[in-house]
């Protein structure tokens, strides 16, 4: 079950996209919305923070919250805020569409030197190398490569990789929260190998996202690279001055 603030965020998002709230219109205050949804101000604020990070609302000091000029095509934001835990692809975008995965490769290998450095481990240690194609509403949108420290999780069932949330499974198995994620986003072009997995033409633009994910104790456990279709994803950056 989705967190309550995610449910509220999705409800208000739908109100915006369906034009219940028009572009430029002031929406109810946090106090009014908290009462409407029967939640605390803290929960409501988390929902509004995500909407702001998604570019759906704007806050104007002393005036309130207003509907932003919304992008209405089927494009997803790569770097939205996710609250106090890292959701992973399935849980993050699963609130907006049907998410499925196609498992291409899952091998237990010795960590390549570059990967070992990213995961702060010895090259002799083993990692799970996982390649998956991720689909949104049955459309292949990205190829994801992951190298996961096998000391953190020894076994990863294929059913989890194909049908479930890998990060949710890791949290349940280890009993630890996935807390930190640092990434780099860069432009590139799809190779023939990656393009074939997505049924697109080679040479089309991609957004390549590489990063390290850590547990709340600071232990790095996953280095990943995702190769995202640039026609399906955009990058959202927000900055608020003090």
MIDOSE-1310 file (N, C-alpha, C; in nm, 2 decimals, decimal comma, always signed):
residues 242
xxxx	+0,09/-0,12/+0,00/+0,00/+0,00/+0,00/+0,09/+0,12/+0,00; +0,05/+0,22/-0,08/+0,13/+0,34/-0,09/+0,12/+0,42/+0,03; +0,22/+0,50/+0,07/+0,22/+0,59/+0,18/+0,11/+0,69/+0,16; +0,05/+0,73/+0,27/-0,07/+0,82/+0,26/-0,03/+0,95/+0,19
xxxx	+0,09/+1,01/+0,21/+0,12/+1,13/+0,14/+0,13/+1,11/-0,01; +0,17/+0,99/-0,05/+0,18/+0,96/-0,20/+0,04/+0,95/-0,25; -0,06/+0,89/-0,18/-0,20/+0,89/-0,22/-0,25/+1,03/-0,24; -0,22/+1,12/-0,14/-0,27/+1,25/-0,15/-0,21/+1,33/-0,27
xxxx	-0,08/+1,31/-0,29/-0,01/+1,37/-0,40/-0,07/+1,33/-0,53; -0,10/+1,20/-0,55/-0,16/+1,15/-0,67/-0,30/+1,21/-0,69; -0,38/+1,22/-0,58/-0,51/+1,28/-0,59/-0,51/+1,42/-0,64; -0,42/+1,50/-0,58/-0,41/+1,64/-0,62/-0,35/+1,65/-0,76
xxxx	-0,26/+1,57/-0,79/-0,20/+1,56/-0,93/-0,31/+1,54/-1,03; -0,40/+1,44/-1,00/-0,50/+1,41/-1,10/-0,60/+1,53/-1,11; -0,62/+1,60/-1,00/-0,71/+1,72/-1,00/-0,65/+1,83/-1,09; -0,51/+1,84/-1,09/-0,45/+1,94/-1,17/-0,45/+1,90/-1,32
xxxx	-0,42/+1,77/-1,35/-0,41/+1,72/-1,49/-0,55/+1,72/-1,55; -0,65/+1,70/-1,47/-0,79/+1,70/-1,52/-0,85/+1,84/-1,53; -0,78/+1,94/-1,49/-0,82/+2,08/-1,49/-0,92/+2,11/-1,39; -0,94/+2,03/-1,29/-1,02/+2,08/-1,18/-0,96/+2,20/-1,12
xxxx	-0,82/+2,20/-1,11/-0,75/+2,32/-1,08/-0,68/+2,37/-1,20; -0,71/+2,49/-1,25/-0,66/+2,55/-1,37/-0,52/+2,60/-1,35; -0,44/+2,61/-1,46/-0,31/+2,67/-1,46/-0,32/+2,81/-1,40; -0,23/+2,84/-1,31/-0,23/+2,98/-1,25/-0,33/+2,99/-1,13
xxxx	-0,42/+2,90/-1,11/-0,52/+2,91/-1,00/-0,46/+2,88/-0,87; -0,50/+2,95/-0,77/-0,46/+2,93/-0,63/-0,54/+2,81/-0,58; -0,46/+2,71/-0,52/-0,53/+2,60/-0,46/-0,55/+2,61/-0,31; -0,63/+2,53/-0,25/-0,66/+2,55/-0,11/-0,53/+2,55/-0,02
xxxx	-0,53/+2,61/+0,09/-0,41/+2,61/+0,18/-0,38/+2,47/+0,23; -0,26/+2,46/+0,29/-0,22/+2,33/+0,35/-0,32/+2,29/+0,47; -0,36/+2,39/+0,54/-0,45/+2,37/+0,65/-0,58/+2,31/+0,60; -0,63/+2,37/+0,49/-0,76/+2,33/+0,43/-0,75/+2,19/+0,37
xxxx	-0,64/+2,17/+0,30/-0,62/+2,04/+0,24/-0,60/+1,93/+0,34; -0,53/+1,96/+0,45/-0,51/+1,86/+0,56/-0,64/+1,82/+0,62; -0,73/+1,92/+0,64/-0,86/+1,89/+0,69/-0,94/+1,81/+0,59; -0,93/+1,84/+0,46/-1,01/+1,77/+0,35/-0,97/+1,62/+0,35
xxxx	-0,84/+1,59/+0,36/-0,79/+1,46/+0,35/-0,78/+1,39/+0,48; -0,81/+1,46/+0,59/-0,81/+1,40/+0,72/-0,67/+1,35/+0,77; -0,57/+1,44/+0,74/-0,43/+1,40/+0,78/-0,37/+1,52/+0,85; -0,25/+1,50/+0,91/-0,18/+1,61/+0,98/-0,11/+1,70/+0,87
xxxx	-0,08/+1,82/+0,92/-0,01/+1,92/+0,83/+0,12/+1,86/+0,78; +0,19/+1,78/+0,87/+0,32/+1,73/+0,83/+0,30/+1,63/+0,71; +0,20/+1,55/+0,71/+0,18/+1,45/+0,60/+0,14/+1,53/+0,47; +0,05/+1,63/+0,49/+0,01/+1,71/+0,37/+0,13/+1,78/+0,31
xxxx	+0,22/+1,84/+0,40/+0,33/+1,91/+0,35/+0,42/+1,82/+0,27; +0,44/+1,69/+0,30/+0,52/+1,60/+0,23/+0,46/+1,58/+0,09; +0,33/+1,57/+0,08/+0,26/+1,56/-0,05/+0,29/+1,68/-0,14; +0,27/+1,80/-0,08/+0,29/+1,92/-0,15/+0,43/+1,94/-0,19
xxxx	+0,53/+1,90/-0,11/+0,67/+1,91/-0,15/+0,70/+1,83/-0,27; +0,64/+1,71/-0,28/+0,66/+1,63/-0,40/+0,60/+1,69/-0,52; +0,48/+1,74/-0,51/+0,41/+1,81/-0,62/+0,49/+1,93/-0,67; +0,56/+2,00/-0,58/+0,64/+2,12/-0,61/+0,76/+2,07/-0,69
xxxx	+0,82/+1,96/-0,64/+0,94/+1,91/-0,71/+0,91/+1,85/-0,85; +0,78/+1,81/-0,86/+0,74/+1,76/-0,99/+0,70/+1,87/-1,09; +0,70/+1,99/-1,04/+0,67/+2,11/-1,12/+0,53/+2,13/-1,14; +0,44/+2,07/-1,06/+0,30/+2,09/-1,08/+0,24/+2,21/-1,00
xxxx	+0,31/+2,25/-0,89/+0,26/+2,37/-0,82/+0,38/+2,46/-0,79; +0,35/+2,58/-0,77/+0,45/+2,68/-0,73/+0,40/+2,75/-0,60; +0,50/+2,77/-0,51/+0,47/+2,84/-0,38/+0,51/+2,99/-0,40; +0,43/+3,08/-0,37/+0,46/+3,22/-0,37/+0,45/+3,27/-0,23
xxxx	+0,56/+3,32/-0,17/+0,56/+3,36/-0,03/+0,46/+3,47/+0,00; +0,38/+3,44/+0,10/+0,28/+3,54/+0,14/+0,15/+3,53/+0,06; +0,15/+3,45/-0,04/+0,03/+3,44/-0,13/-0,03/+3,30/-0,13; +0,05/+3,20/-0,13/+0,00/+3,06/-0,13/+0,05/+2,97/-0,24
xxxx	-0,02/+2,87/-0,27/+0,02/+2,77/-0,37/-0,06/+2,78/-0,50; +0,01/+2,78/-0,61/-0,06/+2,80/-0,74/-0,02/+2,68/-0,83; -0,12/+2,65/-0,93/-0,09/+2,55/-1,03/+0,01/+2,60/-1,13; +0,12/+2,53/-1,15/+0,22/+2,57/-1,25/+0,17/+2,54/-1,39
xxxx	+0,25/+2,59/-1,48/+0,22/+2,56/-1,62/+0,26/+2,41/-1,65; +0,17/+2,32/-1,65/+0,19/+2,18/-1,64/+0,23/+2,12/-1,78; +0,33/+2,04/-1,78/+0,36/+1,96/-1,90/+0,26/+1,84/-1,90; +0,18/+1,83/-2,01/+0,07/+1,74/-2,01/+0,10/+1,62/-2,11
xxxx	+0,22/+1,60/-2,16/+0,24/+1,49/-2,24/+0,29/+1,37/-2,15; +0,31/+1,26/-2,21/+0,34/+1,14/-2,13/+0,49/+1,13/-2,11; +0,54/+1,22/-2,03/+0,68/+1,23/-2,00/+0,69/+1,23/-1,85; +0,79/+1,15/-1,80/+0,82/+1,13/-1,66/+0,94/+1,20/-1,62
xxxx	+0,94/+1,25/-1,49/+1,05/+1,32/-1,44/+1,15/+1,23/-1,37; +1,28/+1,24/-1,40/+1,38/+1,15/-1,35/+1,42/+1,17/-1,21; +1,42/+1,30/-1,16/+1,48/+1,33/-1,03/+1,38/+1,39/-0,94; +1,27/+1,33/-0,92/+1,17/+1,38/-0,82/+1,21/+1,35/-0,68
xxxx	+1,17/+1,43/-0,58/+1,19/+1,39/-0,44/+1,10/+1,27/-0,41; +1,15/+1,19/-0,31/+1,08/+1,07/-0,28/+1,06/+1,06/-0,13; +1,08/+1,16/-0,05/+1,05/+1,15/+0,09/+1,17/+1,10/+0,17; +1,14/+1,02/+0,27/+1,25/+0,98/+0,36/+1,31/+0,84/+0,33
xxxx	+1,28/+0,79/+0,21/+1,34/+0,66/+0,17/+1,35/+0,67/+0,02; +1,44/+0,59/-0,04/+1,46/+0,58/-0,18/+1,36/+0,47/-0,23; +1,27/+0,51/-0,32/+1,16/+0,42/-0,36/+1,21/+0,31/-0,46; +1,30/+0,35/-0,55/+1,33/+0,26/-0,66/+1,23/+0,29/-0,77
xxxx	+1,26/+0,23/-0,89/+1,17/+0,26/-1,01/+1,03/+0,21/-1,00; +1,02/+0,09/-0,95/+0,88/+0,03/-0,94/+0,79/+0,10/-0,85; +0,84/+0,14/-0,73/+0,75/+0,21/-0,63/+0,73/+0,36/-0,67; +0,84/+0,42/-0,73/+0,83/+0,56/-0,77/+0,72/+0,58/-0,88
xxxx	+0,74/+0,51/-0,99/+0,66/+0,53/-1,10/+0,53/+0,45/-1,10; +0,53/+0,35/-1,01/+0,41/+0,26/-0,99/+0,29/+0,34/-0,94; +0,31/+0,46/-0,89/+0,20/+0,55/-0,85/+0,14/+0,62/-0,97; +0,20/+0,62/-1,08/+0,15/+0,69/-1,20/+0,11/+0,60/-1,31
xxxx	+0,16/+0,48/-1,32/+0,13/+0,39/-1,44/+0,16/+0,25/-1,40; +0,13/+0,16/-1,49/+0,17/+0,02/-1,47/+0,31/-0,01/-1,50; +0,39/-0,06/-1,41/+0,53/-0,08/-1,42/+0,55/-0,23/-1,43; +0,62/-0,28/-1,53/+0,66/-0,42/-1,55/+0,81/-0,42/-1,58
xxxx	+0,87/-0,54/-1,57/+1,01/-0,56/-1,60/+1,03/-0,69/-1,68; +1,13/-0,68/-1,77/+1,18/-0,80/-1,84/+1,32/-0,83/-1,80; +1,34/-0,94/-1,74/+1,48/-0,98/-1,69/+1,56/-1,03/-1,81; +1,67/-0,96/-1,83/+1,76/-1,01/-1,94/+1,88/-1,09/-1,89
xxxx	+1,94/-1,05/-1,78/+2,05/-1,12/-1,72/+2,05/-1,10/-1,57; +2,09/-1,21/-1,50/+2,11/-1,21/-1,36/+2,22/-1,31/-1,33; +2,34/-1,26/-1,30/+2,46/-1,35/-1,28/+2,53/-1,30/-1,15; +2,58/-1,40/-1,08/+2,67/-1,37/-0,96/+2,81/-1,37/-1,00
xxxx	+2,88/-1,25/-1,00/+3,01/-1,24/-1,06/+3,11/-1,17/-0,96; +3,24/-1,19/-0,98/+3,33/-1,11/-0,91/+3,32/-0,96/-0,95; +3,33/-0,87/-0,85/+3,30/-0,73/-0,88/+3,41/-0,68/-0,97; +3,38/-0,62/-1,09/+3,48/-0,55/-1,17/+3,54/-0,44/-1,09
xxxx	+3,66/-0,41/-1,12/+3,74/-0,31/-1,04/+3,66/-0,18/-1,03; +3,61/-0,13/-1,14/+3,53/+0,00/-1,13/+3,41/-0,01/-1,03; +3,34/-0,12/-1,04/+3,22/-0,14/-0,96/+3,27/-0,16/-0,81; +3,37/-0,23/-0,79/+3,42/-0,25/-0,65/+3,46/-0,12/-0,59
xxxx	+3,52/-0,03/-0,67/+3,55/+0,10/-0,62/+3,43/+0,18/-0,58; +3,32/+0,18/-0,66/+3,20/+0,25/-0,64/+3,13/+0,19/-0,51; +3,14/+0,06/-0,49/+3,07/+0,00/-0,38/+3,16/-0,02/-0,26; +3,28/+0,04/-0,26/+3,38/+0,04/-0,15/+3,40/-0,11/-0,10
xxxx	+3,43/-0,20/-0,19/+3,45/-0,34/-0,16/+3,57/-0,39/-0,24; +3,62/-0,51/-0,20/+3,73/-0,57/-0,27/+3,68/-0,63/-0,40; +3,77/-0,63/-0,50/+3,73/-0,69/-0,63/+3,70/-0,84/-0,62; +3,76/-0,90/-0,52/+3,74/-1,05/-0,51/+3,59/-1,08/-0,46
xxxx	+3,52/-0,98/-0,40/+3,39/-1,01/-0,35/+3,29/-1,02/-0,47; +3,18/-1,08/-0,45/+3,09/-1,11/-0,55/+2,97/-1,01/-0,55; +2,92/-0,98/-0,67/+2,80/-0,89/-0,68/+2,70/-0,96/-0,77; +2,58/-0,93/-0,75/+2,48/-0,96/-0,85/+2,48/-0,86/-0,97
xxxx	+2,50/-0,91/-1,09/+2,49/-0,83/-1,20/+2,35/-0,85/-1,26; +2,27/-0,75/-1,27/+2,13/-0,76/-1,32/+2,11/-0,66/-1,43; +2,06/-0,71/-1,54/+2,01/-0,62/-1,65/+1,86/-0,65/-1,67; +1,79/-0,54/-1,67/+1,64/-0,55/-1,69/+1,60/-0,44/-1,79
xxxx	+1,50/-0,47/-1,87/+1,42/-0,37/-1,94/+1,30/-0,33/-1,86; +1,28/-0,20/-1,84/+1,17/-0,16/-1,76/+1,07/-0,10/-1,85; +0,94/-0,13/-1,83/+0,83/-0,09/-1,91/+0,73/-0,01/-1,83; +0,68/+0,10/-1,90/+0,57/+0,18/-1,84/+0,45/+0,16/-1,93
xxxx	+0,34/+0,11/-1,88/+0,22/+0,08/-1,95/+0,26/+0,00/-2,08; +0,34/-0,11/-2,06/+0,38/-0,20/-2,16/+0,47/-0,15/-2,27; +0,52/-0,02/-2,25/+0,61/+0,04/-2,35/+0,75/+0,03/-2,29; +0,85/-0,03/-2,35/+0,99/-0,03/-2,30/+1,05/+0,11/-2,30
xxxx	+1,09/+0,15/-2,19/+1,14/+0,29/-2,17/+1,28/+0,30/-2,13; +1,34/+0,20/-2,07/+1,48/+0,21/-2,03/+1,54/+0,07/-2,01; +1,67/+0,06/-2,02/+1,75/-0,05/-1,98/+1,82/-0,02/-1,85; +1,82/-0,11/-1,75/+1,88/-0,08/-1,62/+1,98/-0,19/-1,59
xxxx	+2,10/-0,15/-1,56/+2,21/-0,24/-1,52/+2,23/-0,21/-1,37; +2,24/-0,32/-1,29/+2,26/-0,30/-1,14/+2,37/-0,40/-1,10; +2,46/-0,35/-1,01/+2,56/-0,44/-0,95/+2,53/-0,43/-0,80; +2,49/-0,54/-0,74/+2,44/-0,54/-0,60/+2,53/-0,62/-0,51
xxxx	+2,59/-0,57/-0,41/+2,68/-0,64/-0,31/+2,61/-0,76/-0,26; +2,66/-0,88/-0,28/+2,60/-1,00/-0,24/+2,61/-1,02/-0,09; +2,70/-0,94/-0,02/+2,71/-0,95/+0,12/+2,59/-0,89/+0,19; +2,52/-0,79/+0,12/+2,40/-0,73/+0,17/+2,28/-0,82/+0,15
xxxx	+2,27/-0,88/+0,03/+2,16/-0,97/+0,00/+2,22/-1,09/-0,08; +2,21/-1,20/-0,03/+2,27/-1,32/-0,09/+2,19/-1,37/-0,21; +2,06/-1,37/-0,20/+1,98/-1,43/-0,30/+1,87/-1,33/-0,34; +1,85/-1,32/-0,47/+1,74/-1,23/-0,53/+1,66/-1,32/-0,62
xxxx	+1,54/-1,35/-0,58/+1,45/-1,44/-0,67/+1,42/-1,37/-0,80; +1,41/-1,45/-0,91/+1,38/-1,39/-1,04/+1,24/-1,33/-1,04; +1,15/-1,38/-0,96/+1,01/-1,33/-0,95/+1,01/-1,18/-0,90; +1,11/-1,15/-0,81/+1,12/-1,01/-0,76/+1,16/-0,92/-0,87
xxxx	+1,26/-0,97/-0,95/+1,31/-0,88/-1,06/+1,22/-0,87/-1,17; +1,13/-0,96/-1,19/+1,03/-0,95/-1,30/+0,90/-0,89/-1,26; +0,86/-0,91/-1,14/+0,72/-0,87/-1,10/+0,71/-0,78/-0,98; +0,82/-0,77/-0,90/+0,81/-0,69/-0,78/+0,90/-0,57/-0,77
xxxx	+0,92/-0,52/-0,65/+1,01/-0,41/-0,63/+1,13/-0,46/-0,56; +1,25/-0,45/-0,63/+1,37/-0,50/-0,58/+1,41/-0,43/-0,45; +1,39/-0,29/-0,44/+1,43/-0,22/-0,32/+1,34/-0,26/-0,21; +1,21/-0,28/-0,23/+1,12/-0,32/-0,12/+1,16/-0,46/-0,07
xxxx	+1,20/-0,55/-0,16/+1,25/-0,68/-0,12/+1,38/-0,67/-0,04; +1,47/-0,58/-0,08/+1,59/-0,57/+0,00/+1,57/-0,52/+0,14; +1,48/-0,42/+0,15/+1,44/-0,37/+0,28/+1,38/-0,47/+0,37; +1,29/-0,56/+0,31/+1,23/-0,66/+0,39/+1,32/-0,77/+0,43
xxxx	+1,42/-0,80/+0,34/+1,51/-0,91/+0,38/+1,62/-0,87/+0,48; +1,67/-0,74/+0,45/+1,78/-0,70/+0,54/+1,73/-0,63/+0,67; +1,60/-0,59/+0,66/+1,54/-0,51/+0,78/+1,60/-0,37/+0,79; +1,67/-0,32/+0,68/+1,74/-0,19/+0,69/+1,67/-0,10/+0,58
xxxx	+1,67/+0,03/+0,61/+1,61/+0,12/+0,52/+1,72/+0,17/+0,41; +1,67/+0,17/+0,29/+1,75/+0,23/+0,18/+1,74/+0,38/+0,19; +1,85/+0,45/+0,21/+1,83/+0,59/+0,25/+1,90/+0,69/+0,16; +2,01/+0,66/+0,10/+2,09/+0,76/+0,02/+2,11/+0,72/-0,12
xxxx	+2,10/+0,81/-0,21/+2,12/+0,79/-0,35/+2,19/+0,91/-0,42; +2,31/+0,89/-0,47/+2,38/+1,00/-0,54/+2,39/+0,96/-0,69; +2,36/+1,05/-0,78/+2,36/+1,01/-0,92/+2,42/+1,12/-1,01; +2,45/+1,08/-1,13/+2,50/+1,17/-1,23/+2,41/+1,14/-1,36
xxxx	+2,36/+1,25/-1,42/+2,28/+1,23/-1,54/+2,36/+1,30/-1,65; +2,37/+1,22/-1,76/+2,44/+1,27/-1,88/+2,37/+1,23/-2,01; +2,39/+1,30/-2,11/+2,34/+1,27/-2,24/+2,42/+1,17/-2,32; +2,36/+1,09/-2,40/+2,43/+0,99/-2,48/+2,34/+0,95/-2,59
xxxx	+2,39/+0,85/-2,68/+2,31/+0,80/-2,78/+2,30/+0,65/-2,76; +2,18/+0,59/-2,80/+2,17/+0,45/-2,78/+2,25/+0,37/-2,88; +2,32/+0,27/-2,82/+2,40/+0,17/-2,91/+2,30/+0,08/-2,97; +2,35/+0,00/-3,07/+2,26/-0,10/-3,13/+2,21/-0,20/-3,03
xxxx	+2,30/-0,24/-2,94/+2,26/-0,35/-2,84/+2,15/-0,30/-2,75; +2,16/-0,18/-2,69/+2,06/-0,12/-2,60/+1,93/-0,09/-2,68; +1,95/-0,03/-2,80/+1,83/+0,00/-2,88/+1,75/-0,12/-2,91; +1,81/-0,23/-2,94/+1,74/-0,35/-2,98/+1,66/-0,40/-2,86
xxxx	+1,70/-0,38/-2,74/+1,63/-0,42/-2,62/+1,50/-0,34/-2,60; +1,50/-0,22/-2,65/+1,39/-0,13/-2,64/+1,31/-0,12/-2,77; +1,35/-0,19/-2,87/+1,28/-0,19/-3,00/+1,27/-0,05/-3,06; +1,38/+0,02/-3,05/+1,40/+0,15/-3,11/+1,52/+0,16/-3,20
xxxx	+1,54/+0,26/-3,27/+1,65/+0,28/-3,36/+1,78/+0,31/-3,29; +1,89/+0,26/-3,33/+2,02/+0,30/-3,27/+2,05/+0,44/-3,30; +2,12/+0,51/-3,21/+2,15/+0,65/-3,24/+2,05/+0,75/-3,18; +1,94/+0,70/-3,13/+1,85/+0,80/-3,07/+1,90/+0,85/-2,94
xxxx	+1,86/+0,97/-2,89/+1,92/+1,02/-2,77/+1,87/+0,95/-2,64; +1,96/+0,94/-2,55/+1,92/+0,88/-2,42/+1,97/+0,98/-2,31; +1,91/+0,96/-2,19/+1,95/+1,01/-2,07/+2,01/+0,90/-1,98; +2,14/+0,90/-1,96/+2,21/+0,80/-1,89/+2,22/+0,84/-1,74
xxxx	+2,17/+0,76/-1,65/+2,18/+0,79/-1,51/+2,26/+0,69/-1,44; +2,37/+0,72/-1,38/+2,45/+0,63/-1,30/+2,46/+0,68/-1,16; +2,46/+0,59/-1,06/+2,46/+0,63/-0,92/+2,48/+0,52/-0,83; +2,51/+0,56/-0,70/+2,53/+0,46/-0,59/+2,42/+0,48/-0,49
xxxx	+2,37/+0,37/-0,45/+2,26/+0,37/-0,34/+2,32/+0,31/-0,22; +2,28/+0,37/-0,10/+2,34/+0,33/+0,03/+2,22/+0,30/+0,13; +2,25/+0,22/+0,23/+2,16/+0,20/+0,34/+2,18/+0,31/+0,43; +2,09/+0,32/+0,53/+2,09/+0,44/+0,62/+2,21/+0,44/+0,71
xxxx	+2,28/+0,32/+0,72/+2,41/+0,32/+0,80/+2,53/+0,37/+0,71; +2,50/+0,41/+0,59/+2,61/+0,46/+0,50/+2,67/+0,35/+0,41; +2,63/+0,22/+0,42/+2,69/+0,12/+0,35/+2,64/+0,12/+0,20; +2,74/+0,13/+0,11/+2,70/+0,13/-0,03/+2,67/-0,02/-0,07
xxxx	+2,56/-0,04/-0,14/+2,52/-0,18/-0,18/+2,48/-0,19/-0,33; +2,46/-0,08/-0,40/+2,41/-0,09/-0,53/+2,47/+0,02/-0,62; +2,54/-0,02/-0,73/+2,58/+0,07/-0,83/+2,50/+0,04/-0,95; +2,43/+0,14/-1,01/+2,34/+0,12/-1,12/+2,36/+0,22/-1,23
xxxx	+2,33/+0,17/-1,35/+2,33/+0,26/-1,47/+2,20/+0,23/-1,54; +2,12/+0,34/-1,57/+2,00/+0,32/-1,64/+2,01/+0,41/-1,77; +1,96/+0,35/-1,88/+1,97/+0,41/-2,01/+1,83/+0,44/-2,05; +1,79/+0,57/-2,04/+1,65/+0,61/-2,05/+1,62/+0,68/-2,18
xxxx	+1,51/+0,64/-2,24/+1,47/+0,71/-2,36/+1,44/+0,86/-2,34; +1,51/+0,94/-2,41/+1,50/+1,08/-2,39/+1,36/+1,14/-2,43; +1,29/+1,06/-2,51/+1,15/+1,11/-2,55/+1,05/+1,07/-2,44; +1,09/+0,99/-2,34/+1,00/+0,95/-2,24/+1,03/+1,01/-2,10
xxxx	+1,14/+1,07/-2,09/+1,18/+1,13/-1,96/+1,24/+1,27/-1,97; +1,21/+1,35/-1,87/+1,27/+1,48/-1,86/+1,34/+1,49/-1,73; +1,42/+1,60/-1,71/+1,49/+1,63/-1,59/+1,43/+1,75/-1,53; +1,39/+1,74/-1,40/+1,33/+1,86/-1,33/+1,43/+1,90/-1,22
xxxx	+1,46/+2,03/-1,23/+1,54/+2,09/-1,12/+1,47/+2,21/-1,07; +1,47/+2,22/-0,94/+1,40/+2,34/-0,87/+1,50/+2,40/-0,77; +1,49/+2,53/-0,76/+1,58/+2,60/-0,67/+1,50/+2,71/-0,60; +1,50/+2,72/-0,48/+1,43/+2,83/-0,41/+1,53/+2,91/-0,32
xx	+1,53/+3,03/-0,35/+1,63/+3,12/-0,27/+1,57/+3,15/-0,13; +1,66/+3,18/-0,05/+1,63/+3,22/+0,09/+1,63/+3,37/+0,11
